[in-house]
């Protein structure tokens, strides 16, 4: 008799993997201490984050192919080696004050680990939950958003006790050990392990912080991480009920309203709430897109297709921070940048509504 595996154990392993790599969102917690120890410019240190996001998106494109061609356990193991080693080398770069090594370690090697780890669990977990695709995607990516909530305070404690470089040594070893163990549990399901109700249903519709103290900044990073994480789970689950196109339309509308709020509102509490809601939408974009792609193209090559889509994130990760820094340096405010983001969201909303109409039309044809 074939022993079946629990799909929630697989999902937990995927969440754990994303929880480890999600510390990339807490880079701002490290920026100040690194600048203080090395004397590097803040923009130079911040660029390491942009570089890591760029390599995340670009490596996800070919790593997604490897997930489908080989096994997710293999790509998960690769990610643990790259990411753990990249974080460890970051400590060496800071200790020896080698900026080029920081870019190589955190940006390139760490970024490759991020990309491999990001795509590894998503398409696999969706296969385990064909009856709850939105929930599955939210679970798979939730850890990536939640990580900053934990990393900020922990990083502050470690740096206060052991110093900046040693903190990266400790984190690098810890991430490697946890990730390589978690990767061994991420496996594709056998037919016998899928929910019976789903197996019987054969005709599924498918188309082929500037003035904050260090502690306050760490807390704010954690709060934003909380909304980032819950946003991934809540929005993705909601998409199971209202559909992916409507979910994306709602996300873009909320984005536009909150960006306008950031421009017009001067009340700190409302400003912070708007920022938190924006972060929930940011997380939502990542959790809904894999299941959206699964609806359109099916799950056979989902890992590869998802990887290709993430190259857009790579481009945005490079252009966005540079645009933000440049406009603030010239104009000494973020008004123009926020207006640009509003225009981009408006264009995205138009595309989303067009897709919504197209899906409605195709669904009518299928029902006929």
C-alpha positions in Angstrom: 0.0 0.0 0.0 1.3 3.4 -1.0 1.8 5.8 1.9 0.2 9.1 1.3 1.7 12.4 2.4 -0.2 15.2 4.2 -0.6 18.2 1.9 -0.5 20.6 4.9 3.0 19.4 5.8 4.0 20.2 2.2 2.4 23.7 2.5 4.2 24.2 5.9 7.5 23.4 4.3 6.8 25.9 1.5 5.9 28.6 4.1 9.1 27.9 6.0 11.2 28.3 2.9 9.6 31.6 2.1 9.8 32.7 5.7 13.6 32.4 5.5 14.1 34.3 2.2 11.6 37.0 3.2 14.1 38.6 5.4 15.2 40.5 2.3 12.3 42.9 3.1 14.1 43.8 6.4 17.2 45.1 4.6 16.4 48.7 5.7 17.0 47.5 9.3 20.6 46.6 8.3 21.3 49.7 6.2 22.0 52.1 9.0 24.4 49.9 11.0 26.3 48.9 7.8 26.7 52.5 6.8 28.0 53.3 10.3 30.5 50.5 10.4 31.8 50.8 6.8 31.4 54.5 5.9 29.7 53.5 2.6 27.0 55.8 1.2 23.5 54.9 2.1 22.5 54.7 -1.6 25.4 52.3 -2.2 24.2 50.0 0.6 20.6 50.3 -0.6 21.6 49.2 -4.1 22.4 45.8 -2.8 18.7 45.3 -2.1 17.8 46.4 -5.6 20.4 44.0 -7.1 19.0 41.1 -5.0 15.5 41.8 -6.2 16.7 42.0 -9.8 18.5 38.7 -9.6 15.5 37.2 -7.8 13.2 38.0 -10.8 15.7 37.1 -13.5 16.8 33.8 -11.9 13.2 32.8 -11.2 12.7 32.7 -15.0 15.0 29.7 -15.5 14.6 28.3 -12.0 10.9 27.9 -12.7 11.8 25.7 -15.7 14.1 23.6 -13.5 11.3 23.1 -11.0 9.2 21.5 -13.7 12.1 19.6 -15.4 13.6 18.2 -12.3 12.1 18.1 -8.7 11.3 21.0 -6.4 13.5 19.3 -3.8 16.5 19.9 -6.0 15.8 23.6 -6.7 15.0 24.0 -3.0 18.3 22.6 -2.1 20.1 24.8 -4.6 18.3 27.8 -3.1 19.4 26.9 0.5 23.0 26.8 -0.6 23.0 30.0 -2.6 21.0 32.0 -0.1 22.7 30.8 3.0 26.2 31.3 1.4 25.2 34.7 0.1 24.1 35.9 3.6 27.3 34.5 5.2 29.5 36.2 2.5 27.7 39.5 3.2 29.1 39.4 6.7 32.6 38.9 5.2 32.0 41.8 2.8 31.1 44.1 5.7 33.9 42.9 7.9 36.5 43.6 5.2 34.7 46.7 3.8 34.5 45.3 0.3 31.5 46.9 -1.5 32.0 44.8 -4.6 31.8 41.7 -2.4 28.5 43.0 -0.9 27.0 43.3 -4.3 28.3 39.8 -5.3 27.2 38.1 -2.1 23.9 39.7 -1.2 22.9 40.9 -4.7 24.0 38.2 -7.0 24.5 35.0 -5.0 21.8 35.8 -2.5 19.5 37.0 -5.3 19.9 33.7 -7.1 19.0 31.9 -3.9 15.9 34.1 -3.6 14.7 33.3 -7.1 15.2 29.6 -6.7 13.5 29.5 -3.4 10.6 31.8 -4.4 9.4 29.6 -7.3 10.1 26.2 -5.7 7.0 25.9 -3.5 4.4 27.8 -5.4 3.5 25.6 -8.4 4.1 22.5 -6.2 1.7 23.5 -3.5 -1.0 24.6 -6.0 -0.9 21.0 -7.3 -1.6 19.7 -3.8 -4.6 22.0 -3.4 -6.5 21.9 -6.8 -9.7 22.4 -4.8 -8.4 25.6 -3.0 -6.0 27.2 -5.4 -6.2 30.7 -4.0 -5.8 29.5 -0.4 -2.8 27.3 -1.5 -1.1 30.2 -3.2 -1.7 32.5 -0.2 -0.2 29.9 2.1 2.8 29.3 -0.2 3.8 33.0 -0.4 2.5 34.2 3.0 5.8 33.5 4.7 7.7 35.8 2.3 5.6 38.7 3.5 5.6 37.8 7.2 9.4 37.4 7.4 10.1 41.1 8.0 7.9 41.0 11.1 10.3 38.5 12.7 13.6 39.5 11.1 13.5 43.2 12.2 13.5 42.7 16.0 15.7 39.6 15.8 18.3 41.4 13.7 18.3 44.4 16.1 19.0 42.0 19.0 21.7 40.1 17.2 23.5 43.2 16.0 23.4 44.7 19.6 24.9 41.5 21.0 27.3 40.3 18.3 27.9 43.1 15.8 26.8 43.5 12.2 29.1 41.0 10.5 28.6 38.2 13.1 24.8 38.7 12.7 25.1 37.8 9.0 27.3 34.8 9.8 24.6 33.5 12.3 21.7 34.2 9.9 23.5 32.7 7.0 24.1 29.4 8.8 20.6 29.4 10.3 18.9 30.1 6.9 20.9 27.3 5.2 20.0 24.7 7.8 16.3 25.5 8.0 15.9 25.8 4.2 17.7 22.6 3.3 15.6 20.6 5.7 12.3 22.3 4.5 13.3 21.6 0.9 13.3 17.9 1.4 9.6 17.9 2.2 8.5 19.8 -1.0 7.5 17.2 -3.5 4.9 16.9 -6.2 1.7 15.0 -5.4 0.9 11.6 -6.8 -2.6 11.1 -8.3 -3.7 9.0 -5.3 -2.8 11.9 -3.0 -5.2 14.4 -4.7 -8.7 15.1 -3.2 -11.1 12.6 -4.6 -13.7 15.3 -5.3 -11.3 17.1 -7.5 -10.2 13.9 -9.4 -13.8 13.2 -10.4 -14.2 16.8 -11.7 -12.5 16.4 -15.0 -13.9 19.3 -17.0 -12.1 22.1 -15.1 -12.2 25.5 -17.0 -8.6 26.3 -18.1 -7.1 28.1 -21.0 -4.0 26.5 -22.6 11.8 55.2 7.3 13.7 58.6 7.5 13.4 60.2 11.0 12.8 57.1 13.1 15.0 55.5 15.7 16.4 52.1 14.9 13.9 50.4 17.2 11.0 52.3 15.9 12.1 51.6 12.3 12.4 47.9 13.1 8.8 47.9 14.6 7.5 49.7 11.5 9.1 47.2 9.2 7.5 44.4 11.2 4.1 46.0 11.0 4.4 46.4 7.3 5.5 42.8 7.0 2.4 41.8 8.9 0.2 43.4 6.3 2.3 42.2 3.5 2.0 38.6 4.8 -1.7 38.7 5.7 -2.5 40.5 2.4 -1.0 37.5 0.5 -3.3 35.0 2.3 -6.5 37.1 2.5 -6.5 38.4 -1.0 -5.6 35.0 -2.5 -8.3 33.3 -0.5 -10.8 36.0 -1.6 -9.9 35.3 -5.2 -11.4 31.7 -4.8 -14.8 33.3 -4.3 -14.9 36.4 -6.5 -12.4 35.3 -9.2 -8.9 36.4 -10.1 -9.8 39.3 -12.5 -12.2 40.9 -10.0 -9.6 40.5 -7.3 -6.9 42.3 -9.3 -9.4 45.1 -10.2 -10.1 45.6 -6.5 -6.4 45.6 -5.7 -5.7 48.3 -8.3 -8.6 50.4 -7.1 -7.5 50.2 -3.5 -3.9 51.1 -4.6 -5.1 54.2 -6.4 -7.2 55.4 -3.5 -4.4 54.8 -1.0 -1.8 56.5 -3.1 -4.1 59.6 -3.4 -4.4 59.4 0.4 -0.7 59.5 0.8 -0.5 62.6 -1.3 -3.4 64.5 0.4 -3.5 63.3 4.0 -1.3 64.8 6.7 -2.7 62.8 9.6 0.0 60.3 10.7 -2.4 57.5 11.7 -4.3 57.6 8.4 -1.0 57.9 6.5 0.3 54.8 8.2 -2.9 52.9 7.6 -2.8 53.8 3.9 0.8 52.6 3.7 -0.2 49.3 5.4 -3.1 48.7 3.0 -0.8 49.4 0.1 1.6 46.7 1.5 -1.3 44.3 1.7 -2.0 44.9 -2.0 1.7 44.5 -2.8 1.6 41.1 -1.2 -1.6 40.3 -2.9 -0.1 40.8 -6.3 2.4 38.0 -5.7 -0.1 35.5 -4.2 -2.8 35.9 -6.8 -0.7 35.9 -9.9 0.4 32.2 -9.7 -3.2 30.9 -9.4 -4.3 33.4 -12.0 -1.7 31.9 -14.4 -2.9 28.4 -13.4 -6.5 29.3 -14.3 -5.3 30.6 -17.7 -2.6 28.1 -18.7 -3.1 25.1 -16.4 -0.6 23.8 -13.9 1.6 21.6 -16.2 4.2 24.3 -16.8 3.1 26.8 -14.1 6.6 27.0 -12.5 8.2 28.1 -15.7 5.5 30.6 -16.7 5.5 32.0 -13.2 9.2 32.5 -13.4 9.0 34.4 -16.6 6.3 36.7 -15.2 8.6 37.5 -12.2 11.2 39.1 -14.6 8.8 42.1 -14.5 9.4 42.3 -10.8 13.1 42.2 -11.5 12.8 45.2 -13.7 10.6 47.1 -11.3 13.0 46.2 -8.4 15.8 48.1 -10.3 13.7 51.0 -11.8 11.4 51.7 -8.8 14.0 52.6 -6.1 16.1 54.5 -8.6 13.1 56.6 -9.7 12.2 57.2 -6.1 15.7 58.3 -5.1 16.2 60.5 -8.2 12.9 62.4 -7.9 13.3 62.9 -4.2 16.9 64.2 -4.7 15.7 66.7 -7.4 12.4 67.7 -6.0 12.8 67.0 -2.3 9.4 65.3 -2.2 7.6 62.2 -3.4 4.7 63.8 -5.2 5.8 63.1 -8.8 6.7 59.5 -7.9 3.3 58.9 -6.3 1.6 60.4 -9.3 3.6 58.1 -11.6 2.5 55.1 -9.5 -1.1 56.3 -9.7 -0.9 56.4 -13.5 0.6 53.0 -13.7 -2.2 51.6 -11.4 -4.8 53.2 -13.7 -3.3 51.5 -16.7 -3.2 48.2 -14.8 -6.8 48.6 -13.8 -7.8 49.1 -17.4 -6.0 45.9 -18.4 -7.6 44.1 -15.5 -11.1 45.2 -16.5 -10.5 44.2 -20.1 -9.3 40.7 -19.0 -12.4 40.5 -16.7 -14.7 41.0 -19.8 -12.7 38.6 -21.8 -12.9 35.9 -19.1 -16.7 36.5 -18.8 -17.1 36.0 -22.6 -15.0 32.8 -22.7 -16.9 31.4 -19.7 -20.2 32.0 -21.5 -18.8 30.1 -24.5 -17.7 27.2 -22.3 -21.1 27.0 -20.6 -22.8 26.8 -24.0 
